[in-house]
Amino acid sequence: MDLPSLPELQRRVERLPALARVLPALAGSAGVHLVGGGVRDLLLGGEPVDLDLVVEGDAVTVAARIGGPVRVHDRFGTCTVMLDGFTYDLARARRERYPAPGALPEIEPAPLTEDLLRRDFTINAAAVSLGGERVGELTAAPGALEDIAAGRLRILHERSFIDDPTRLLRLVRYQSRLGFAIEPGTRALAVAAIDSGAPATVSGPRIGTELRLLARESDPVAALGALRELGLDRALHPGFGLDDPALAEAALALLPADGRRDLLILALAGRGIEAGELRVLLGGLAFEAADRETILGAATGARDAAGAVARATRSSEIAAALSGGGPELAAIAGALGPAGPARQWLDRLRHVRLEIDGGDLLAAGVAQGPAIGRGLGAALAAKLDDQASGREAELAEALRSAR
């Protein structure tokens, strides 16, 4: 494809909503550059929202000029600003040295040209000036613009995947998202790194973070398929991977709007792993606790839930089989066989609520304790099975069971 001319690129920078507020604040700040994926997306005609800025100087000072709350990350001298719905990650231009495979890098300040050479892929090794007198000026590492135009994924140096194996997961993510082809030399180095056990040198939380991002791609089935194509899924764990894309598509088709596609796809990919090992693979703090438990519950419980739903003859039995797991578990269970009953629960049964509560049973003389829950459960089952309609009928059913 043809990349825009410099004047057209300058116009795109000035029109980008995420930069409308930032450019005036940076007018007197030479050495501030938009870098990485934001530049790539601008060149491809997109409108990036979350932007990475590189500063040839103090990033925190520049962040303060942008305005909004500044969150400083001491480990790498970087900071984040969130303003008007946009996120700006700022970092000082730097060079990196990896003390050991998979370790976090040691850094020191460096010019922009060296900063670009430390990037993961050539397509992310371009920068556009945002401050001073040269707004819109483009700087790129060798081969960067050619690879963007050709839709080609290429690493910048031969040890890239050894130094930072998370780049293997990013390679898959960019392949899936952009539809770019992996350059043959890069593919060979990726396979060699996987075969050598490079992914095992990275901490669990960093792997979990990359898996979370991969599952959030617009086509998560394709993203996990690209992981399988490189053999990277089995390298992370012998039981991990999307073995049945058709099953995944069926589950995603059942998933309602309030379900999470990313959690569902990771649950499907983790169905071949014991719960404790899957928890380790997900990387602990890489996921919110509730998200992690949703993945674990759906991965380990969907098959049993599918069997229970298939055996159900009443609405209350369908609800009993699915009510503890959320829409992700129900969608996977439905895709495994009983799609009709699963959809019935997703569309209607899970939303059924009683008109009574525990207070009504207490007022009717039921003692505090298990009898309250037993009575409410019986009333809900009767309502689901169309055997109790209205408050009085619900209360009668609840009291019958509670007593």
DRENVOMAR-604780 format. One record per residue (C-alpha): x, y, z. Coordinates in steps of 0.5 Angstrom, whole numbers, padded with zeros to 4 digits, always signed. Each point is the difference from the previous one (the first is absolute). Layout:
DRENVOMAR-604780
XYZ/...
END
This chain:
DRENVOMAR-604780
+0000+0000+0000/+0002+0007-0001/+0002+0004+0006/-0002+0007+0001/+0004+0006-0002/+0003+0004+0005/-0005+0006+0000/-0006-0005+0000/+0004-0003+0006/+0000+0007+0003/-0007+0001-0001/-0002-0007+0003/+0004+0002+0006/-0004+0007+0001/-0007-0004-0001/+0001-0005+0005/-0005+0000+0005/+0005-0002+0006/+0005+0005-0002/-0004+0006-0001/+0001+0002+0008/+0007-0002+0000/+0003+0003-0006/-0001+0007+0003/+0003-0002+0006/+0006-0002-0003/+0001+0005-0005/+0006+0003+0004/+0003-0007+0002/+0005-0003-0005/+0002-0007+0000/-0007-0003+0001/-0002-0005-0005/-0006-0005-0001/+0003-0007-0001/-0002-0007-0001/-0007-0002-0002/-0003+0006+0000/+0005+0002-0006/-0001-0006-0003/-0008+0001+0000/+0000+0007-0002/+0004-0002-0006/-0005-0006-0002/-0006+0005+0001/-0002-0001+0007/-0002+0004+0006/+0004-0003+0006/-0003+0002+0007/+0006-0002+0005/+0006+0003-0002/+0008-0001+0002/+0004+0006+0000/+0008+0000+0000/+0003+0006+0003/+0007+0002-0001/+0001+0003+0007/-0005-0001+0007/-0006-0003-0002/-0003+0002+0007/+0001+0007-0002/-0004-0001-0007/-0005-0004+0003/-0002+0006+0005/+0000+0005-0006/-0006-0005-0003/-0004+0001+0006/-0004-0005+0004/+0002-0005+0005/+0007-0003-0001/+0002-0007+0003/+0007-0001+0000/+0003-0007-0001/+0007+0000+0004/+0003-0006-0003/+0001+0003-0007/-0001+0007+0001/-0006+0000-0004/-0007+0003+0002/-0007+0000-0003/-0005+0006-0001/-0008-0002-0001/-0004+0006-0002/-0006+0001-0004/-0001-0007-0001/+0007-0001-0003/+0006-0004+0003/+0007+0003-0001/+0006-0004+0002/+0006+0004+0000/+0008-0003+0001/+0006+0003-0001/+0004-0002-0006/+0005-0006+0002/+0004-0005-0002/-0001-0007+0003/+0005-0006+0003/-0003-0007+0002/+0004-0003+0005/-0003-0007-0001/-0005-0003-0005/-0007+0002+0002/+0002+0005+0006/-0002+0007+0000/+0005+0005-0004/+0005+0005+0003/-0001+0006-0003/+0003+0007-0001/-0001+0006-0003/+0001+0000-0008/-0002+0004-0006/-0006-0001-0004/+0003-0004-0005/+0003-0005+0005/-0007+0000+0003/-0003-0002-0006/+0005-0006-0001/-0002-0003+0007/-0007-0001-0003/-0003-0007-0001/-0002+0000-0007/+0002+0005-0006/-0007+0002-0001/+0000+0003+0007/+0007+0003-0001/-0003+0007-0003/-0001+0007+0004/-0003+0006-0002/+0002+0007+0003/-0005+0003+0004/+0003+0006+0003/+0005+0006-0002/+0000+0003-0007/+0000-0007-0003/-0007-0003+0001/-0001-0006-0004/+0007-0001-0002/+0001-0008-0001/+0005-0004+0003/+0001-0007-0002/+0005-0006+0002/+0002-0004-0007/-0005-0004-0003/-0006+0003+0004/-0003+0004-0005/+0001-0006-0005/-0003-0005+0004/-0006+0004+0002/-0002+0001-0007/+0001-0007-0002/-0004-0003+0006/+0006-0004+0003/+0002-0001+0007/+0008+0000+0001/+0004+0000+0007/+0006+0005+0000/+0005-0005+0003/+0001-0007+0000/+0000-0001+0008/-0006+0004+0000/-0005-0006+0002/+0006-0003+0005/+0001+0007+0003/-0008+0001+0001/-0004-0006-0002/-0007+0004+0002/+0002+0002-0007/-0002-0007-0003/-0007+0002+0003/+0000+0007-0003/+0002-0003-0007/-0006-0004+0000/-0005+0005+0002/+0003+0005-0005/-0001-0006-0005/-0007-0001+0002/-0002+0008+0001/+0003+0003-0007/+0000-0006-0004/+0008+0001-0001/+0004-0006-0003/+0006-0002+0005/+0007+0001-0004/+0003-0007-0001/+0006+0001+0004/-0004+0003+0006/-0004-0006-0001/+0006-0005+0001/+0002+0004+0006/-0006+0000+0003/-0001-0008-0001/+0007-0001+0002/-0001+0004+0007/-0006-0004+0001/+0004-0006-0001/+0005+0002+0005/-0005+0001+0005/+0001+0008+0000/-0008+0001+0003/+0002-0004+0006/+0005+0006+0002/-0005+0005+0001/-0004+0001+0006/-0008-0002+0001/-0003+0007+0001/+0004+0002-0007/-0003-0006-0004/-0007+0001+0003/+0000+0007-0002/+0002-0001-0007/-0005-0006+0000/-0006+0005+0003/+0002+0005-0006/+0000-0006-0005/-0007-0002+0002/-0002+0007-0001/+0001+0001-0007/-0006+0001-0005/+0000-0007-0002/+0003-0005+0006/-0001-0006-0004/+0005+0002-0005/+0005+0003+0005/+0000-0007+0004/+0000-0004-0007/+0007+0004-0002/+0002-0002+0007/-0001-0007-0002/+0003+0001-0007/+0007+0002+0003/-0001-0006+0006/+0001+0006+0005/-0007-0002+0004/+0003-0007+0001/+0007+0003+0002/-0004+0004+0006/-0003-0007+0002/-0001-0006-0003/-0008+0000+0001/-0001+0007-0002/-0003+0002-0007/-0006+0001-0004/-0001-0007-0003/-0007+0001-0003/-0001+0007-0003/-0007-0002-0002/-0002-0002+0007/+0003+0007+0002/-0004+0004-0006/-0006-0004+0003/+0001+0002+0007/+0001+0008-0002/-0006-0001-0004/-0004-0002+0006/+0004+0006+0005/-0005+0005+0001/+0002+0008+0000/+0002+0000+0008/+0004-0006-0001/+0008+0001-0001/+0003-0003-0007/+0007+0000+0003/-0002-0004+0006/-0004-0005-0004/+0006-0001-0005/+0005-0001+0006/-0004-0005+0003/-0001-0004-0006/+0008+0000-0001/+0001-0002+0007/-0005-0006+0000/+0005-0005+0000/+0004+0003+0006/-0001-0002+0007/-0003+0006+0004/+0006+0001+0004/+0005+0000-0006/-0005+0005-0004/+0000+0005+0006/+0008+0000+0000/+0000+0001-0008/-0005+0005+0001/+0005+0004+0004/-0003+0002+0006/-0001+0007+0000/+0000+0001-0007/-0007-0001+0001/-0006+0003+0004/-0002-0005+0005/-0007-0001-0002/+0003-0001-0008/+0005-0005+0002/-0006-0004+0004/-0005+0001-0006/+0006-0003-0004/+0001-0006+0004/-0007-0001+0002/-0002-0001-0008/+0006-0004-0002/-0001-0005+0006/-0007+0000+0000/-0003+0000-0007/+0000-0007-0001/-0004-0002+0006/-0005+0006-0001/-0001-0002-0007/-0002-0007+0002/-0004+0002+0006/-0004+0005-0005/-0001-0006-0005/-0003-0004+0005/-0005+0006+0003/-0007-0001-0001/-0002+0006+0003/+0002+0007+0000/+0002+0000+0007/+0005-0006-0001/+0003+0005-0006/+0001+0005+0005/+0002-0004+0005/+0006-0003-0005/+0002+0007-0002/-0002+0006+0005/+0007+0000+0004/+0004+0000-0006/-0002+0007-0004/-0001+0001-0008/+0007-0003-0002/-0001-0007+0003/-0007+0000-0002/+0002+0002-0007/+0006-0006+0000/-0005-0005+0003/-0005+0002-0006/+0005-0001-0005/+0002-0007+0002/-0007-0002-0001/-0006+0002+0003/+0000+0007-0004/-0008+0001+0001/-0001-0001+0008/+0007+0005+0001/-0003+0005-0005/-0006+0000+0004/+0003+0001+0007/+0005+0006-0003/-0006+0003-0003/-0006-0001+0005/+0001-0004+0006/+0006+0003+0003/-0004+0006+0000/-0006-0002+0004/+0000+0003+0007/-0005-0002+0006/-0005+0005+0003/+0002-0002+0007/+0006+0000+0004/+0003-0003+0006/-0004+0006+0004/-0006-0003-0002/+0001-0007+0003/+0003+0003+0006/-0007+0004+0001/-0004-0006-0001/+0004-0004+0006/+0005-0003-0004/+0007-0001+0005/+0006+0003-0003/+0005-0005-0003/+0000-0005-0005/-0008+0000-0001/+0000+0007-0003/+0005-0002-0006/-0004-0007-0001/-0007+0004+0000/+0003+0005-0005/+0003-0005-0004/-0006-0004-0001/-0005+0006-0001/+0005+0002-0006/+0000-0007-0003/-0007+0000+0000/-0001+0007-0003/+0005-0003-0006/-0004-0006-0001/-0006+0004+0000/-0003-0003+0006/+0000+0007+0004/-0003+0006-0003/+0000+0007+0005/+0002+0001+0007/-0005-0004+0003/+0002-0006-0003/+0007+0001+0000/-0001+0001+0008/-0004-0006+0001/+0005-0004-0004/+0006+0002+0004/-0004-0001+0007/-0002-0007-0002/+0008-0002-0002/+0002+0004+0006/-0004-0003+0005/
END
